[in-house]
Amino acid sequence: MISPRSVLALLLLMAVAAPLTAQNPWTRVPAFPTTCYTSGDPFPEQLEAAMAANQDAIGRQEQINHGLNDQLKSMDRSAMQSKMMAYMQKNPAGFQAYMQAAAQDPQVAQAAKEAHLARMKGFQQEFDGILANYNAALKTTLDPVFADMLRVTDAASNASNAERAAAVSKYNSTYNALCLKWIVREDFPAFLTKFKGYMVGIYLPSLDGQTAMEKTALEMAGINTSEYQPTDAMQAVARHMEYVRAAFGLRQAKPLGPS
């Protein structure tokens, strides 16, 4: 039988654990834009506001969680043991589940953490690769069109107004085609979908057991956990929105030509 002293030690250990997940902050992410120009598009401002709101929520929740953990760490040992015994008698199944989770091999958790960090590094490398390919496409496809447009529209050029307008139109249409493919419809959106899918479908669910154990540790000490909420989902959304900003920030302000 596990001694109350052993459980008490586990409770104190849980008091210094970091918060882990949160409830669906993904709704903060604004709908992605469908056009290739930022002028007149509210998306950049919406995204910045969403990022700020998400960071504020993280800060508030971390403050709450730290306060709850401080209650646990500062609790008198005899009082904690008394509350723990009362919890064991009231909820033996919950206590048993807690002890089973606490008995997990720490090497398993460490391996999972390292695998996640490696996956995050891989995502960054993938994003950087897409960005490099997009810039290469601009260089090989758009730059020659831009150079030709400058030649045709130069003040010393003998080109007609129609030819000048056609050169500008060709530049805009070439840019728009590249933007639609890479930024708006295909490459970057596919990456963002993949990143969110990993976070929502794999990483965050993998934290559920640890999250439940942390909450149970507080409840066993008689601490009200109604405001307890780990922050990992909000942190995941923050990283997602950083990628969103980097991708859609590549769009041009407006088409070239008369305003």
N, C-alpha and C positions, 0 to 999 in steps of 0.2 A: 504493500500500500504506500502511496506517495505521502510523505509527511507534510503537514501544514507549513513547516519551515521551508521546504523545497518550493512549495507554491508561492510563498511569500517572496522568496528570492526571485522567482520568475516575474512576479508582479513588479518588483523594483526594477528589474531589467527592462521590462516593457515600457517603463516610464520614460526612458531615454530614447526610445525608438522614434524614428522619423515618421510623420504622417504619410499615407500612401495613395488613396484614390479619392475621387469626388463624383458627384452625381451630374451627369450629362451637361457639361458646359459647352458641348459642341454646337448647341443652338446659338451661341454667341457669334459664330463665324458667319459673316454676311454672305449672301449668294454671290458666286463669282460673276464678274462682268462678262458680257458677250460681245463687246466691241473692242477695237484695238487702239482707242485713244482715251486719254484720261480727262481731256477738257470736257467739262459738263457732266462728268461721271461722278456720282457721289461715292463710289466704292472706296477710293483711297481714304477718304475721311471716315467712312463707316468702319473700315478695317482698323484704322488707328484708334478709333473710339472703342471698338470691341477689344483690341489688345490691351488698352488701358483699363477697361472694366474688368477684364480677366485677371490682370495683375493685381488690381485692387481686391478682387475676390480672394485671390491666393493669399495676399497679405492679411486680410481679415480672418480667413479660416486658419491660417498658421498661428495667429495670435490666440484664437480660441483653443486650438489643439494644444499649444504650449501651456496655456492656463490650466487645462484639464490635466496634463501630465505633471505640472507643478503641484497640483493638488495631490496627485498620487505619490509623488516623491516626498512631499512634506508630511504625509499622514503618519501619525503615531503607529509604531509597529504593532502594538497590542490591539489598537482599534482596527487596524487593517486585517489582522488575523481573525478578529471576531467577525468582521464583515465577510471575510473570505469563507469562514465556516458556515455562516448563514447562507451564502450563495450556494455552497456545495450541497447543503441540505434542501434548498429550494429548487435548484436546477442541476441535478446530478448529471443529466445528459450533456448539458452545456459545459459543465466543468470537465467532463471526460473528453469532450471534443477539443476543449482548450488544451488539455494536457497532451493529447495526441499531436496537436499542431505544434506545441512547444517542444515536443520531443524530436522534431524533424532534424535530420542531419544538417548542420550548418553548412557543410560543403555543398549540399544540393542547392541551397539558397545562393551561395556564392557563385556557383557555376551558372545559375540562371541569371544572376546579375551581370556576370561577365559576358554571357551570350547576348543579353540585351544591349550592353554597351557596344559590342561588336556589330550588332545589327544597326544601331544608331550611326555608327561610323560608316557602315556600308550605305545607309541612306544618304548621308552627306556626300559621299563619293559619287553616288548615283546622280544626285542633284547637280553636283559640280560638272559631271560628264554631260548632262543634258544642256547645261548652260554653255559649256565649251562648244558643243555641237551647234547650238543655236547661233553663237557668235561666228562660228565658221560658215554657217549658212548665210548669215548677213554679209560676210566678207566676199564669198564667192558669187552670191546671187544679187544682193542689193547694192553693194558698193559700185559695181560697174554701171548699174542703172543710174546711181546717184552721180557718178562722174560724167556720164553722158548728159544728164539733165543740167549739170553745171555748165557744160560746154555749150549746150543749145541755148540756155537762158542767159548766158553771159552778155553783158551790154555790148560787147564788140561783135557778137554773133549776127550773122545775116539771116538767121532763122525767122520765119514768119510767126505771128502771134499764135496761129493754130499749131505750129510745130512746137513752140514753147509750151503751150498748154498741154499738148500731147506728151511731152517729155515729163512734165510734172505729174500728169495723170498716171503715166507708166510707173513712175517712182512710187506713188501712193498705192497703186494696185499691187505692185510687187511686194511692198512692205506689208500690206494688208493680208496678202496670201500667206506670207511667212508667219505673221503674227497669229493668224487664225489657226494655222497648223500647230505651231510650237507653244504658244501661250494660251490661247483661248479654248482650243478644242482637243488637242491630242497629247503632245509630249509632257508638258508640265502638268496639265490636269490629271493625266494618267499616273504620274508620280505622286501627286497629292492624294489621289484615291488610294493608291497602294500604301502610302504612309499612314493614312487614317485607318485603313483596314487592319494594318498590323497593330496599331495602338489599341483600337477598339476590340478587335477579334482575338488578339493573342496576348499582348503585353498587359493591359489593364486587368483582364480576367485572371491572369496568373498571380495577381496581388490579392485576390479576394480572401484567400486563407489567412494571410498575414494581417489583412485589414480586420477580419473578424476576430482574430486573436487579440489585437490591440484594443478593440472595443470591449471585448470580454474582460480584459485585464482591468479596464476602468470600472466596468459594471461589478466585477467581483469586489472591488474596493468601495462599492456603494456610491460611485460618482455618476451623476446624471450625464448620459451620453447623447441627449437629444440634439445637441448642437455639434457633436463630433462628426467630422467629415474629412477624410484624408484628401490630399490635394493633387495626387498624381494625374488624374484626368485633366485637371485644369492646367497642369504643367505640360501635358501632352498637347493640349489645344494651343498653348502658347507657342510651342515649337512648330506646330502645324501652321499657325498664322504667320510665323516668321518666314516659312517657306512660301506661303501665299503672297506675302508682301514682296519677297525677292523675285518671284515669278511675274506677277502682274505689274510690278514696278518697272519692268522692261518695256512696257508700252510707251509709244510716243505721245506727246501732248495733243497734237492735232495734225490733220493732213497739211501737207505743204500747199502753198498757193494763196490766193487772196483770202483775207479773213471774211 
